[in-house]
């Protein structure tokens, strides 16, 4: 595994060249695709379905050192979800910088949700957004929301 500081410093370097907005768009698409694939393979491997897949994904992300991810609410019928992020690897490096820096994770939540929805035969597809981050004043954690397109 790549040490956190090495990965985040590379992230900062790419952001400086492309700009945070352009980099966030690239990461959203790539993260979405990767999360879909990961959830699909893990569901098959472990016999997981529905919310179990999402919870497994949050557990594994947390174990890999990205931060501590907790599903606050999830409703597959409505295609909605909220995820809390504590101890973000990005906030650890950026600190209180006044802007959201956890955008790498955003596409992961929609990709995971959409794979689970597709596996159960739902035509619903979602989009994810970060509502706020611990890198902003007044917040000690990040919050992400997933909702239907």
N, C-alpha and C positions, 0 to 999 in steps of 0.2 A: 504494500500500500504506500501511496505517496504521502509524505509528511504534510500536515495541514499548512504550515507556513509556506512550503514550496508551492503547493497548489494555489493558495490564495495569492501569493506574490505573482504567479503567472497570470492569474485572473486579473489582477490589478494592471499588469503590463498590457494585456490585451484590451482591457477597458480604456486605458489611456490612448491607445491607437485608434480603436473603433468608435469609442464613445459608449457610455453605459446603455443608452437606448438601443443602439444597433446590436450591441453584444447581447443584451437581454432578449431581443427577438430571435437571434441565432440560437441561444441557449434554450429558449422556450420550445422551439421546434425540435431540437435534438433531444432535449430532456423528455418531451412528450413521447417521442418515438421509443426512446430507451426504456421509459417506465412501462409503456404498453408491452414491449417485448419481455421485460423482466417479470412483470406480473403474470403474463401468459405462461411463461416457462415455470415459474415457481408454483403457480396454481396446479399445473399438470403434475409436477414433481411431488408435491406434498398433498395433493387431493383437496385443495382449498377452493372455496367458492364464495362469491359475494363479498360481504364486509370482511370476512376472514382474510381475503387476499390483501385488502387495503391495510388492515391492521398488521399483517405480516410485513408488508412493505415499510410501514412506519417504524416497526421494530428494527428491521435490518438497516434502514437509513441511520437510525439512532446509533446502532452498534458500530457503524462504520466511521463515526466521528464527525459527521456533518453538523450535529446538534442533537437536541432531544425533541423528537416529533411526537405530538399527541393529537389523536383524532378527538376533537371536541364534540362534533356532531357529524353524522353521515346518514343520508336517506337516498337509497338507490332508486326508489320510485320517483322521486322528484329531481334526482341528479344533483343533489347539493351536498356540500361537505365543508367543514371548517377544521383547520389544522393549526395548532399552536406550536411555535418553535421557540425553545429555550436554548441558550448556550450555543448560538450559531457560530460556526467556524469563521464566517465572514465578519460578523460583529466582533468576534474576538480580536481580529486584526484591524478592522476599520475603526472600531470604537464608536462613540457618539458623533457621527459625522453629519447628521441632519438630513440624511436621505436613506431610502431603503436600499440595502446592499445584498439582500438574499434572493435576488431575482433568478439566480440559477435554479432554484428549487421549484419555481412556479409551474412550469410545464410538466414537472413530474407528477403533480397531483391530478391534473386534468388527464394526462396519459394513463395513469393508474385507474382513475374513475372510468374513463371511456373503455378501457379493456374489460373491466368488470361488467360494465353495462352491456357491451357487445357479447360477452360470454353468456349472459343470461337472456340474450335475444332482444334487448331493448334498442330501439333506434335513437334514443337520446344521446347527444354528445354535449360535452361541457367545455367551459373555459375557466381558467384559474387566474386569480389575481392576488397580489399581496396587499392587504389592507393597511398594515403598518409594520414597522420593524423595531427591534430593540436598539437599532442604531440611531433612532430618532428620540429626541427629548420627550419625556413623559411616558415612555414605554420600556418595560423590562423584558419583553418577549415579542416575537413576531406573530402575526396572524394572517393566514391565507384562507381565501374563500373560493370554493368551486361552485359554479352554477351552470344551468343549461345555456347553450349558445342562443 
